[in-house]
Amino acid sequence: LTVKADAAATALGFASCNDYYQHRVVAPVSAGGLGLDPDEYSGCEDNAPFSGRSASGARYFTNATFLNLEWRLSESWNVAGGLRRTEDTKAQAGINGFTTIANVGGVPIRRTVSLNNREERWGKSIGHVSLEYTPDADLLFYGRISTGFRAGGFNQVSGGTSATDLAGGLVPATFRAEELVNYELGMKGRFLDRLVLMVGAFYQDFDGYHFNAVQYVADPVAASKIPDPFREYTTNIDGTKVWGLEVEGALYVGDRWRVSGFYSFLDSSVGSVQAYFYDRDAAETGTFIHRWTDPASGAEMVATLPRPRDASGNRLPQQPRHKGAVTIAYALPLAEFGSLQWLSSLSYTGDRFPNIANIAYQQLPAYRRWDMHLAWASMNDSWR
């Protein structure tokens, strides 16, 4: 069914559709208009079938320059350092968008939404400095400070985010680079010619940690014009921390027995962030009042919506606090028949969460695993 623009406007008391467009559609709210963007709502047109176009492509370039230096202060002390300059360029070629006829208060108005070509560059100089102390040939202590960088990127027309959301500012077009400062202390040593031991502790401080989820839209002004101010997009979280301890070793008992294993402790704290996650007990997060203006009628609307979950301080996903394993191995020489090796391992992986919401009933339980392995090898290792 075709709706004539002039007829629809005159039925509302306006002289023509153009009169309605100028004094109602794009007129400021203070003058009794709807205040819609004239670049998006561009004029009158009789109602017609939807038409649109879409074409896209992507290009990625990375340029890096390295410099590493090492300075031996003495037989026991060694200093090393390095610099890296990284430049990442990301581009999206083509246009993604549509042209359609919007029903604005009962009058057909032409509406065009598009995303033009996009190109952004992210660059950062990163590096590391380490200090090593070797009191003897079998013992090493070290300390290290290093920085890291991951380029930002574009939010995409996917996952519930449309070209309209990006063009209208509901979702930020890009997200910032992620930066990291890492501090590490450790020791490596061989003791009594039978025990090999490595111990390391680290602390990582993230700025701009990349995070993708359904969140409240970025622009509060744009949110006041839509009934559902939630979109899925990638943003940055400042103040995210990760820290841990790792121990690994092997003890050789006689010529045939070996006991080896490792243990790691890993913990983290997410920076300030609120987002929406699936939760069968969503009522626990409460609700809030959302007020928005209907662009078609200009009426102020009110809705009660679920409040986003505050995940600040929670653990990062898929990170068990405790993880470890112990392996016992026995090697049996068989003279001209080769050798036989038997191994038995017991490993443990602690509980973890699938996302940063850390919802109790979604927690993945800890588990243990036992493996046994028997292997034969010929004298020259040509058969196994």
JOSUL-V979128 format. One record per residue. N is the residue number from 1. RES is the residue in three letters. D_LAST is the distance of its C-alpha to the last C-alpha in Angstrom with 2 decimals. Layout:
# JOSUL-V979128
n->[N & N]
res->[RES & RES]
d_last->[D_LAST & D_LAST]
This chain:
# JOSUL-V979128
n->[1 & 2 & 3 & 4 & 5 & 6 & 7 & 8 & 9 & 10 & 11 & 12 & 13 & 14 & 15 & 16 & 17 & 18 & 19 & 20 & 21 & 22 & 23 & 24 & 25 & 26 & 27 & 28 & 29 & 30 & 31 & 32 & 33 & 34 & 35 & 36 & 37 & 38 & 39 & 40 & 41 & 42 & 43 & 44 & 45 & 46 & 47 & 48 & 49 & 50 & 51 & 52 & 53 & 54 & 55 & 56 & 57 & 58 & 59 & 60 & 61 & 62 & 63 & 64 & 65 & 66 & 67 & 68 & 69 & 70 & 71 & 72 & 73 & 74 & 75 & 76 & 77 & 78 & 79 & 80 & 81 & 82 & 83 & 84 & 85 & 86 & 87 & 88 & 89 & 90 & 91 & 92 & 93 & 94 & 95 & 96 & 97 & 98 & 99 & 100 & 101 & 102 & 103 & 104 & 105 & 106 & 107 & 108 & 109 & 110 & 111 & 112 & 113 & 114 & 115 & 116 & 117 & 118 & 119 & 120 & 121 & 122 & 123 & 124 & 125 & 126 & 127 & 128 & 129 & 130 & 131 & 132 & 133 & 134 & 135 & 136 & 137 & 138 & 139 & 140 & 141 & 142 & 143 & 144 & 145 & 146 & 147 & 148 & 149 & 150 & 151 & 152 & 153 & 154 & 155 & 156 & 157 & 158 & 159 & 160 & 161 & 162 & 163 & 164 & 165 & 166 & 167 & 168 & 169 & 170 & 171 & 172 & 173 & 174 & 175 & 176 & 177 & 178 & 179 & 180 & 181 & 182 & 183 & 184 & 185 & 186 & 187 & 188 & 189 & 190 & 191 & 192 & 193 & 194 & 195 & 196 & 197 & 198 & 199 & 200 & 201 & 202 & 203 & 204 & 205 & 206 & 207 & 208 & 209 & 210 & 211 & 212 & 213 & 214 & 215 & 216 & 217 & 218 & 219 & 220 & 221 & 222 & 223 & 224 & 225 & 226 & 227 & 228 & 229 & 230 & 231 & 232 & 233 & 234 & 235 & 236 & 237 & 238 & 239 & 240 & 241 & 242 & 243 & 244 & 245 & 246 & 247 & 248 & 249 & 250 & 251 & 252 & 253 & 254 & 255 & 256 & 257 & 258 & 259 & 260 & 261 & 262 & 263 & 264 & 265 & 266 & 267 & 268 & 269 & 270 & 271 & 272 & 273 & 274 & 275 & 276 & 277 & 278 & 279 & 280 & 281 & 282 & 283 & 284 & 285 & 286 & 287 & 288 & 289 & 290 & 291 & 292 & 293 & 294 & 295 & 296 & 297 & 298 & 299 & 300 & 301 & 302 & 303 & 304 & 305 & 306 & 307 & 308 & 309 & 310 & 311 & 312 & 313 & 314 & 315 & 316 & 317 & 318 & 319 & 320 & 321 & 322 & 323 & 324 & 325 & 326 & 327 & 328 & 329 & 330 & 331 & 332 & 333 & 334 & 335 & 336 & 337 & 338 & 339 & 340 & 341 & 342 & 343 & 344 & 345 & 346 & 347 & 348 & 349 & 350 & 351 & 352 & 353 & 354 & 355 & 356 & 357 & 358 & 359 & 360 & 361 & 362 & 363 & 364 & 365 & 366 & 367 & 368 & 369 & 370 & 371 & 372 & 373 & 374 & 375 & 376 & 377 & 378 & 379 & 380 & 381 & 382 & 383 & 384]
res->[LEU & THR & VAL & LYS & ALA & ASP & ALA & ALA & ALA & THR & ALA & LEU & GLY & PHE & ALA & SER & CYS & ASN & ASP & TYR & TYR & GLN & HIS & ARG & VAL & VAL & ALA & PRO & VAL & SER & ALA & GLY & GLY & LEU & GLY & LEU & ASP & PRO & ASP & GLU & TYR & SER & GLY & CYS & GLU & ASP & ASN & ALA & PRO & PHE & SER & GLY & ARG & SER & ALA & SER & GLY & ALA & ARG & TYR & PHE & THR & ASN & ALA & THR & PHE & LEU & ASN & LEU & GLU & TRP & ARG & LEU & SER & GLU & SER & TRP & ASN & VAL & ALA & GLY & GLY & LEU & ARG & ARG & THR & GLU & ASP & THR & LYS & ALA & GLN & ALA & GLY & ILE & ASN & GLY & PHE & THR & THR & ILE & ALA & ASN & VAL & GLY & GLY & VAL & PRO & ILE & ARG & ARG & THR & VAL & SER & LEU & ASN & ASN & ARG & GLU & GLU & ARG & TRP & GLY & LYS & SER & ILE & GLY & HIS & VAL & SER & LEU & GLU & TYR & THR & PRO & ASP & ALA & ASP & LEU & LEU & PHE & TYR & GLY & ARG & ILE & SER & THR & GLY & PHE & ARG & ALA & GLY & GLY & PHE & ASN & GLN & VAL & SER & GLY & GLY & THR & SER & ALA & THR & ASP & LEU & ALA & GLY & GLY & LEU & VAL & PRO & ALA & THR & PHE & ARG & ALA & GLU & GLU & LEU & VAL & ASN & TYR & GLU & LEU & GLY & MET & LYS & GLY & ARG & PHE & LEU & ASP & ARG & LEU & VAL & LEU & MET & VAL & GLY & ALA & PHE & TYR & GLN & ASP & PHE & ASP & GLY & TYR & HIS & PHE & ASN & ALA & VAL & GLN & TYR & VAL & ALA & ASP & PRO & VAL & ALA & ALA & SER & LYS & ILE & PRO & ASP & PRO & PHE & ARG & GLU & TYR & THR & THR & ASN & ILE & ASP & GLY & THR & LYS & VAL & TRP & GLY & LEU & GLU & VAL & GLU & GLY & ALA & LEU & TYR & VAL & GLY & ASP & ARG & TRP & ARG & VAL & SER & GLY & PHE & TYR & SER & PHE & LEU & ASP & SER & SER & VAL & GLY & SER & VAL & GLN & ALA & TYR & PHE & TYR & ASP & ARG & ASP & ALA & ALA & GLU & THR & GLY & THR & PHE & ILE & HIS & ARG & TRP & THR & ASP & PRO & ALA & SER & GLY & ALA & GLU & MET & VAL & ALA & THR & LEU & PRO & ARG & PRO & ARG & ASP & ALA & SER & GLY & ASN & ARG & LEU & PRO & GLN & GLN & PRO & ARG & HIS & LYS & GLY & ALA & VAL & THR & ILE & ALA & TYR & ALA & LEU & PRO & LEU & ALA & GLU & PHE & GLY & SER & LEU & GLN & TRP & LEU & SER & SER & LEU & SER & TYR & THR & GLY & ASP & ARG & PHE & PRO & ASN & ILE & ALA & ASN & ILE & ALA & TYR & GLN & GLN & LEU & PRO & ALA & TYR & ARG & ARG & TRP & ASP & MET & HIS & LEU & ALA & TRP & ALA & SER & MET & ASN & ASP & SER & TRP & ARG]
d_last->[77.03 & 78.25 & 79.89 & 82.49 & 82.15 & 85.91 & 86.87 & 84.42 & 85.73 & 89.41 & 88.85 & 87.89 & 91.09 & 89.89 & 91.62 & 88.49 & 84.72 & 84.98 & 87.36 & 84.91 & 82.06 & 84.02 & 85.65 & 83.01 & 79.47 & 79.22 & 82.20 & 81.29 & 81.10 & 84.07 & 86.14 & 85.13 & 82.32 & 78.63 & 77.52 & 74.74 & 73.17 & 75.05 & 71.99 & 70.17 & 73.20 & 74.91 & 77.83 & 79.28 & 77.96 & 78.59 & 75.78 & 73.28 & 69.80 & 66.86 & 65.65 & 62.81 & 60.30 & 56.84 & 54.72 & 52.18 & 49.53 & 47.70 & 46.89 & 45.04 & 45.29 & 43.86 & 45.08 & 43.89 & 44.80 & 42.91 & 44.12 & 42.25 & 43.83 & 42.83 & 45.33 & 44.62 & 47.67 & 46.80 & 43.96 & 43.38 & 44.41 & 42.99 & 44.25 & 42.54 & 43.76 & 43.44 & 45.31 & 44.36 & 46.91 & 45.72 & 47.84 & 46.75 & 48.93 & 48.60 & 50.86 & 51.58 & 53.55 & 55.79 & 57.93 & 57.10 & 60.21 & 62.86 & 66.58 & 68.27 & 71.60 & 71.89 & 74.41 & 76.27 & 78.95 & 79.40 & 79.76 & 77.09 & 75.94 & 73.46 & 70.32 & 67.68 & 64.49 & 62.04 & 59.44 & 59.89 & 57.33 & 55.71 & 54.27 & 53.53 & 52.10 & 50.47 & 50.01 & 49.24 & 48.66 & 45.94 & 44.57 & 43.18 & 44.34 & 42.29 & 43.28 & 40.92 & 41.88 & 39.81 & 41.69 & 39.05 & 35.70 & 33.81 & 35.84 & 36.66 & 39.09 & 39.61 & 41.86 & 41.68 & 43.95 & 42.88 & 44.27 & 42.75 & 44.14 & 43.39 & 45.87 & 48.09 & 48.41 & 50.54 & 51.18 & 50.65 & 52.58 & 50.22 & 49.53 & 53.20 & 54.49 & 56.73 & 58.28 & 61.48 & 59.94 & 58.72 & 61.92 & 64.09 & 62.45 & 61.15 & 57.65 & 57.18 & 56.09 & 53.60 & 51.88 & 51.61 & 48.74 & 46.63 & 46.75 & 44.95 & 45.58 & 42.73 & 43.30 & 40.48 & 40.40 & 37.46 & 36.08 & 32.88 & 32.61 & 30.87 & 32.76 & 32.81 & 29.64 & 27.67 & 28.58 & 27.80 & 30.12 & 31.08 & 34.11 & 35.72 & 38.66 & 39.96 & 42.93 & 43.24 & 46.58 & 46.63 & 49.67 & 49.81 & 46.67 & 46.00 & 46.71 & 47.08 & 49.00 & 52.21 & 54.93 & 58.67 & 59.70 & 60.12 & 63.80 & 66.24 & 68.97 & 66.81 & 65.78 & 69.48 & 69.67 & 66.94 & 66.61 & 62.88 & 62.12 & 58.32 & 55.71 & 51.97 & 51.31 & 49.47 & 51.36 & 50.87 & 50.86 & 52.02 & 51.38 & 47.83 & 46.01 & 42.42 & 41.52 & 38.71 & 36.95 & 33.27 & 31.76 & 28.20 & 27.02 & 24.58 & 25.66 & 23.81 & 25.03 & 24.57 & 21.49 & 19.09 & 20.52 & 20.75 & 22.97 & 23.08 & 24.90 & 27.43 & 30.77 & 32.81 & 36.41 & 37.64 & 41.15 & 43.38 & 46.92 & 47.96 & 51.17 & 54.30 & 53.58 & 54.91 & 53.37 & 53.15 & 50.21 & 49.87 & 51.17 & 52.48 & 54.83 & 56.08 & 59.60 & 58.60 & 58.78 & 62.39 & 64.26 & 66.42 & 69.29 & 68.57 & 71.60 & 71.47 & 73.90 & 73.68 & 73.98 & 75.58 & 78.38 & 78.48 & 78.56 & 76.88 & 74.25 & 72.77 & 69.46 & 67.70 & 64.02 & 61.07 & 60.59 & 57.32 & 55.07 & 55.10 & 51.47 & 52.47 & 50.57 & 47.82 & 44.07 & 42.08 & 39.94 & 36.34 & 36.57 & 35.83 & 37.72 & 35.09 & 31.32 & 28.82 & 25.63 & 24.51 & 20.97 & 20.37 & 17.19 & 16.63 & 14.39 & 14.56 & 14.13 & 13.69 & 15.39 & 14.33 & 11.58 & 9.56 & 9.76 & 9.84 & 10.99 & 13.46 & 15.33 & 18.53 & 20.58 & 24.14 & 25.66 & 29.24 & 30.97 & 34.77 & 37.31 & 38.21 & 40.59 & 40.08 & 42.96 & 45.44 & 47.97 & 46.23 & 47.81 & 47.21 & 46.37 & 43.84 & 41.79 & 38.10 & 37.30 & 34.90 & 31.70 & 28.96 & 25.33 & 23.00 & 19.21 & 16.77 & 13.01 & 10.78 & 7.15 & 5.55 & 4.43 & 6.52 & 9.92 & 9.99 & 6.74 & 6.81 & 3.78 & 0.00]
